Amino acid sequence: MSTKFANQSQARQYNVSNAVASARIEGIVPAEQLEQSLTDYVAGKKSIAQILEETKQRYAQNLLKYCLQRIRKLLLPGPMGLEKLPLPRTSCLKKRIHCALSMQISLPLD
């Protein structure tokens, strides 16, 4: 059964509402940034492709920031220096850094 809408904005609002409801049923709460992006999508200011790209960029930036924080923590002098870290954990960290860098993102300098 198809639903008819008066305009594209109504169709987009219907689709966004269904998607967000499905996510909430699964226990997933959309972040504020995503909610704003979806509002922009309904208004026709953004496309789904733009929202996906922004989401990938945020993920990669957060992943790089996490990795950099871990590296700083590991390189600090003390009992948990890099030499005492088990090899699998450093390997995982290297994979995460490589993954984030392969997304070709620009990381803002703090």
C-alpha positions in Angstrom: 0.0 0.0 0.0 1.6 3.3 -1.1 1.0 6.6 0.7 0.4 9.8 -1.3 1.9 13.0 -0.1 1.1 16.6 -1.1 4.8 17.5 -1.5 8.3 16.1 -1.1 8.8 17.5 2.3 5.9 15.5 3.7 7.2 12.4 2.1 10.6 13.0 3.6 9.1 13.7 7.0 7.1 10.5 6.8 10.3 8.5 6.0 12.4 10.1 8.6 9.7 9.6 11.3 9.5 5.9 10.4 13.3 5.5 10.4 13.7 7.2 13.8 10.9 5.2 15.2 12.4 2.0 14.0 15.8 3.0 15.6 14.1 3.9 18.9 12.4 0.5 19.0 15.8 -1.1 18.7 17.1 1.1 21.5 19.1 3.4 19.4 18.7 7.1 20.2 19.8 9.5 17.4 22.4 12.0 18.4 21.5 15.7 18.3 23.7 16.3 15.3 21.8 13.6 13.4 18.4 14.9 14.4 19.5 18.4 13.1 20.7 16.8 9.9 17.4 15.0 9.4 15.5 18.2 10.0 17.7 19.8 7.3 16.9 16.8 5.0 13.2 17.2 5.5 13.5 20.9 4.7 15.4 20.0 1.5 18.7 21.6 2.7 20.7 18.4 2.8 20.7 15.1 0.9 21.0 11.7 2.4 24.5 11.4 0.7 25.6 14.6 2.5 24.3 13.3 5.9 26.2 10.0 5.3 29.4 11.8 4.5 29.1 14.1 7.5 28.5 11.1 9.7 31.5 9.3 8.3 33.6 12.4 8.9 32.5 12.7 12.5 33.1 9.0 13.1 36.6 9.2 11.6 37.5 12.4 13.6 36.2 10.8 16.8 38.2 7.6 16.1 41.4 9.6 15.5 40.9 11.7 18.6 40.4 8.5 20.6 43.5 7.0 19.2 45.6 10.1 19.8 44.3 10.2 23.4 45.3 6.6 23.9 48.7 7.2 22.3 49.3 10.2 24.6 48.3 8.2 27.6 50.5 5.3 26.6 53.5 7.5 26.0 53.4 9.2 29.4 56.1 8.0 31.7 54.9 5.6 34.4 53.9 2.0 35.0 51.6 1.9 31.9 54.2 2.9 29.3 54.0 1.6 25.8 56.6 -1.1 26.5 54.3 -2.7 29.1 51.2 -2.7 26.8 50.3 -6.1 25.4 51.0 -6.4 21.7 47.4 -7.1 20.6 46.2 -3.8 22.0 48.8 -1.8 20.2 48.0 -3.8 17.0 44.3 -2.9 17.4 45.2 0.8 18.0 47.3 0.7 14.8 44.4 -0.7 12.8 42.0 2.0 14.1 44.4 4.7 13.2 44.9 3.3 9.7 41.1 3.0 9.3 40.5 6.6 10.4 43.3 7.9 8.1 42.1 5.9 5.1 38.8 7.8 5.3 40.7 10.9 4.1 39.4 13.2 6.8 40.7 16.5 8.0 41.3 16.6 11.7 41.0 20.0 13.3 44.0 20.9 15.4 43.3 21.7 19.0 
